[in-house]
Amino acid sequence: DRAPGEQDAHAFDALVSTVPLPRLTGMDTELSVDLHPLSEVWYPPLSVLALGYPRAAIEHPLNGFGMLVPPVEDDLNILGTIFSSTLFPGRAPDDHVLLTTFVGGARAPDRATLDSSALQSLVESDLDRLLGVEGMPVFRRHTHWPDAIPQYTVGYGQIKETLAELERTHPRLALAGNYRQGVSVGDALASGIDAAERLRERLEAPAAQPH
Ligand SMILES: Cc1cc2nc3c(=O)[nH]c(=O)nc-3n(C[C@H](O)[C@H](O)[C@H](O)COP(=O)(O)OP(=O)(O)OC[C@H]3O[C@@H](n4cnc5c(N)ncnc54)[C@H](O)[C@@H]3O)c2cc1C
């Protein structure tokens, strides 16, 4: 039952932070390391458009994982499409299919912020060219991710060094997430396990024992 603006203080032996870097650098903390380099990491926006069609409306057999559009194909607007109903059960009713298409990202960040109907036009046009689509989708779901995935650009070593320094100077703090050792779900999970392991070692080290 806290009033707006009221804060609670809790004491813990150690802390694992898994918030994305833009959230971490925006927090009011008393960390002794300059977090400015971390705020430079770019998380470009991404839009995801899931479209459902009657199976008969798509010429392509959809007999695969999906498709990725390489940068050289610059007359296409999408980054790629997952054939979701081919890959996973329960994604579309009988005799229907679900196609999940990604737009924007580092390659075309402005395109990610298009409104739903403009986005749908671009996606439908590309899907028609690539898969042969007849008619309108019977289902549509648009999700916009304003800060989607951190970009490991040239110079990312400096970011990693800042993160390591943060943990060196605050040994009871560990940082985990997709900005540490790769952006896949598996990488993010592994970084969480590694962070917990580092904290366990530091807490068990003789210097960390309470006197
Ligand atoms: C559209 C899209 C599709 C993707 N597809 C795939 C894929 O098919 N396969 C794959 O391997 N990877 C995929 N990825 C990448 C992968 O999903 C992410 O990199 C990974 O899930 C990120 O995990 P994370 O724990 O670092 O961050 P997140 O999952 O973003 O978790 C961060 C958490 O911090 C919370 N948080 C934020 N601020 C605060 C705060 N102030 N206080 C408390 N909590 C806070 C958020 O609510 C969130 O729950 C995709 C990513 C996107 C955006």
The ligand as an SDF file (V2000), in Angstrom:
LIG
                    3D

 53 58  0  0  0  0  0  0  0  0999 V2000
   10.9680   -9.4190  -32.2010 C   0  0  0  0  0  0  0  0  0  0  0  0
   12.0850  -10.2720  -31.6760 C   0  0  0  0  0  0  0  0  0  0  0  0
   12.2010  -11.5850  -32.1100 C   0  0  0  0  0  0  0  0  0  0  0  0
   13.2110  -12.4030  -31.6280 C   0  0  0  0  0  0  0  0  0  0  0  0
   13.2930  -13.6990  -32.0580 N   0  0  0  0  0  0  0  0  0  0  0  0
   14.2200  -14.5190  -31.5280 C   0  0  0  0  0  0  0  0  0  0  0  0
   14.2670  -15.8970  -31.8830 C   0  0  0  0  0  0  0  0  0  0  0  0
   13.4670  -16.3760  -32.6860 O   0  0  0  0  0  0  0  0  0  0  0  0
   15.2250  -16.6780  -31.3070 N   0  0  0  0  0  0  0  0  0  0  0  0
   16.1230  -16.1840  -30.4040 C   0  0  0  0  0  0  0  0  0  0  0  0
   16.9650  -16.9430  -29.8950 O   0  0  0  0  0  0  0  0  0  0  0  0
   16.1100  -14.8820  -30.0510 N   0  0  0  0  0  0  0  0  0  0  0  0
   15.1720  -14.0420  -30.5890 C   0  0  0  0  0  0  0  0  0  0  0  0
   15.1520  -12.7230  -30.2310 N   0  0  0  0  0  0  0  0  0  0  0  0
   16.1700  -12.2250  -29.3040 C   0  0  0  0  0  0  0  0  0  0  0  0
   15.8680  -12.6240  -27.8780 C   0  0  0  0  0  0  0  0  0  0  0  0
   14.4830  -12.8340  -27.7230 O   0  0  0  0  0  0  0  0  0  0  0  0
   16.2910  -11.5060  -26.9030 C   0  0  0  0  0  0  0  0  0  0  0  0
   17.5960  -11.0330  -27.2050 O   0  0  0  0  0  0  0  0  0  0  0  0
   16.2820  -12.0590  -25.4750 C   0  0  0  0  0  0  0  0  0  0  0  0
   15.0240  -12.6220  -25.1680 O   0  0  0  0  0  0  0  0  0  0  0  0
   16.5700  -10.9410  -24.5010 C   0  0  0  0  0  0  0  0  0  0  0  0
   16.5900  -11.4770  -23.1990 O   0  0  0  0  0  0  0  0  0  0  0  0
   16.9750  -10.5350  -21.9900 P   0  0  0  0  0  0  0  0  0  0  0  0
   16.6780  -11.3080  -20.7560 O   0  0  0  0  0  0  0  0  0  0  0  0
   18.3480   -9.9740  -22.1760 O   0  0  0  0  0  0  0  0  0  0  0  0
   16.0090   -9.2650  -22.1250 O   0  0  0  0  0  0  0  0  0  0  0  0
   14.4260   -9.1790  -21.9990 P   0  0  0  0  0  0  0  0  0  0  0  0
   13.7750  -10.4640  -22.3520 O   0  0  0  0  0  0  0  0  0  0  0  0
   14.0530   -7.9370  -22.7380 O   0  0  0  0  0  0  0  0  0  0  0  0
   14.2080   -8.9920  -20.4400 O   0  0  0  0  0  0  0  0  0  0  0  0
   14.4490   -7.7750  -19.8080 C   0  0  0  0  0  0  0  0  0  0  0  0
   13.4050   -7.6450  -18.7080 C   0  0  0  0  0  0  0  0  0  0  0  0
   13.6870   -6.5020  -17.9220 O   0  0  0  0  0  0  0  0  0  0  0  0
   12.4470   -5.9490  -17.5300 C   0  0  0  0  0  0  0  0  0  0  0  0
   12.6710   -4.5560  -17.1120 N   0  0  0  0  0  0  0  0  0  0  0  0
   12.9630   -3.4870  -17.8860 C   0  0  0  0  0  0  0  0  0  0  0  0
   13.1280   -2.3870  -17.1290 N   0  0  0  0  0  0  0  0  0  0  0  0
   12.9380   -2.7660  -15.8410 C   0  0  0  0  0  0  0  0  0  0  0  0
   12.9910   -2.0790  -14.5900 C   0  0  0  0  0  0  0  0  0  0  0  0
   13.2800   -0.7740  -14.5210 N   0  0  0  0  0  0  0  0  0  0  0  0
   12.7420   -2.7860  -13.4670 N   0  0  0  0  0  0  0  0  0  0  0  0
   12.4660   -4.1100  -13.5250 C   0  0  0  0  0  0  0  0  0  0  0  0
   12.4110   -4.8130  -14.6900 N   0  0  0  0  0  0  0  0  0  0  0  0
   12.6450   -4.1440  -15.8190 C   0  0  0  0  0  0  0  0  0  0  0  0
   11.5850   -6.0780  -18.7650 C   0  0  0  0  0  0  0  0  0  0  0  0
   10.2180   -6.0010  -18.4330 O   0  0  0  0  0  0  0  0  0  0  0  0
   11.9840   -7.4630  -19.2530 C   0  0  0  0  0  0  0  0  0  0  0  0
   11.1680   -8.4650  -18.6930 O   0  0  0  0  0  0  0  0  0  0  0  0
   14.1360  -11.8800  -30.6930 C   0  0  0  0  0  0  0  0  0  0  0  0
   14.0200  -10.5560  -30.2440 C   0  0  0  0  0  0  0  0  0  0  0  0
   13.0060   -9.7540  -30.7250 C   0  0  0  0  0  0  0  0  0  0  0  0
   12.8820   -8.3280  -30.2200 C   0  0  0  0  0  0  0  0  0  0  0  0
  1  2  1  0
  2  3  1  0
  2 52  2  0
  3  4  2  0
  4  5  1  0
  4 50  1  0
  5  6  2  0
  6  7  1  0
  6 13  1  0
  7  8  2  0
  7  9  1  0
  9 10  1  0
 10 11  2  0
 10 12  1  0
 12 13  2  0
 13 14  1  0
 14 15  1  0
 14 50  1  0
 15 16  1  0
 16 17  1  0
 16 18  1  0
 18 19  1  0
 18 20  1  0
 20 21  1  0
 20 22  1  0
 22 23  1  0
 23 24  1  0
 24 25  2  0
 24 26  1  0
 24 27  1  0
 27 28  1  0
 28 29  2  0
 28 30  1  0
 28 31  1  0
 31 32  1  0
 32 33  1  0
 33 34  1  0
 33 48  1  0
 34 35  1  0
 35 36  1  0
 35 46  1  0
 36 37  1  0
 36 45  1  0
 37 38  2  0
 38 39  1  0
 39 40  1  0
 39 45  2  0
 40 41  1  0
 40 42  2  0
 42 43  1  0
 43 44  2  0
 44 45  1  0
 46 47  1  0
 46 48  1  0
 48 49  1  0
 50 51  2  0
 51 52  1  0
 52 53  1  0
M  END
$$$$
